[in-house]
Amino acid sequence: MRNLIRRVAAYYIAARHRAQRRKSPWNFILVPLCFGSAIAVGYALFKLVWLFHTFFYPDHQLRDFWQSGITFRSFVPSFLMVFSLMPGALGTGFMFGNVVAWLVPPARRTFDAEAQGYPGTSFPQAMGGLFKFTLWTLPSGLAVALTAAYFLKSLR
């Protein structure tokens, strides 16, 4: 446990050090691009899970989802339907946002210059890390959400 705490602390310190290099205004486009994309992907994934749910329970309406008075028995699977998708949506959205920003030549040049001297921060390395993260979180989150959608028998 102590080793894990040290590793997390070392990662946090290194991340703070890497973040100091981001000084250009081009970095401001990453926030709406990445988080906007993550929200869009999360919404699309939830709609897919809801479509799966309504295949088994066609009388359920989205407007009745998370109404007041919901029981704990219904809240748990409905919570999992939404929030198990978020890590995979974040990874996918961040990858999409990075690609869109990378397609803007002045931004790409600035990001490449800011990555010099900071190992692991170049575009291919960052995308590789995001891809590995998404490769684990998206399928597992989707499996949990689909399982929860199947077992959500009542919206009350």
N, C-alpha and C positions, 0 to 999 in steps of 0.2 A: 504494500500500500504506500509505503514511504517513497519507493521508487516511482510509482505512478504520480504522486504529488510533485516530485522533482521534475519528472518529464513534462507534466502539464505546465509547471512554473517556467521551465526552460523554453517551452514552445511559446508561452505568452510573452516572455521577454523578447524572444526572437521576432515574434509577430509585431510587437510594438516598435522594435528597431526597423523592421522592414517597412512599417507604415510611415516612418519619418521621411522616407524618400519620396512619398507622394505629395508633391507640392504644386503641380500644374493645375490650371483650371479644367483641363480635359478630364481630370478625375471626377469632377462633378457630374459628368454625363453617365458615369458608371452606376451611380446610385439609382436614378430612375430607370435606366435600362435594365439593370439586373433585378431590382426589386419589382419593377413593373412586369417584367417577363416571368418572374417567379409567381406573382399573383395570377397572371393569366394562365400559366401552366397548372397551378393549383386549382383554379376554377375549372379548367377543362378536365382535369383528372377527377374532380368531384362530380362533374356532370356525367362523366363516364361511369363512375361508381353508382350514381343515382339511377342511371339508365339500367344498369345491372340489377339494382335493387327493385325497380319497378317491373322488371321482367318477372320476378317472383311474387311481388305484392303490387299488382296493377292499381289497386284502389288507393294507394298512398300518394299523396300530393306533396310537392315540395313546399308549398305554403304552410303545411302543417308540421314541417320539420323544426324541431326545437321550440315548440310552443310552451307557454307557461304551464306549469303543472306536470311536466314530463317526469316520469318515474326514473329512479336510478337504473332500473333494469333496461330501460330504453335509452337512457342518456349515455351509458358506457359504449354500446356499439355505435351510436350516432356520433359520439365524440371521436371514436376510432376511425369512422368513415371519413372524417374531415382531417384530423390532425396527424394521422399516420402517413398521409400523402405529402405533408409539408417538407420534410427533409429532401425527398426526391424532387419536389417542385422547386425548392431553393437551388439545388445543384443544377437542374436543367435550366432554370431561369438565369442563373449566374453564367452558365456556359453560353447561352444565347446572347445575353447582354455583353459579354466579353467579345464574342464574335462580331456583333454589330459595331461595337466601339473600334475593334481592330480593323474593320472595313473602311474606316475614315483615316486616310493617309496621314494627316498631321497628328492625329491622336495616336496612331500606331507608332510613329517616329518618337513621340514624346514618351509613350509607355516603354518602348524599347530602351530609350536612353535612361529612364528612371530605373530600369531593371539591371543595368550594368553594375556589377560589383555586389549584387545581392543574389546569391545562389537560390535557385528554385522559384524565382519570380518572373522568369520570362514567359511569354505567351504560351509556348508549347508545354512548359512545365506546369504552369498554372492550370491549363486546360486538362492536362493529364491527371493532376490531382483532383480536379472537379469531376472528371470522368470516372475515376475510381470511386469517389464518394457517391456519385449518382448511380453507378453500377450496383452498389450495395443497397442504397436507400430506396431507390425507385421501385425495384421489383418487390422488395420485402414490404414496403409501405403499401403498395398496391395490393399485395396478397392479404395483408391485415385488413385493409379497407374493404376489399371484396368479401372477405369472410364475415366481417362485421355487418356489411350490407345484407348478406344472406340471413344472418341471425337476428336482424332487427325486424321483429314481427309486428311491433306496435309502435306508433309514433307518440303515444301518450305515456 
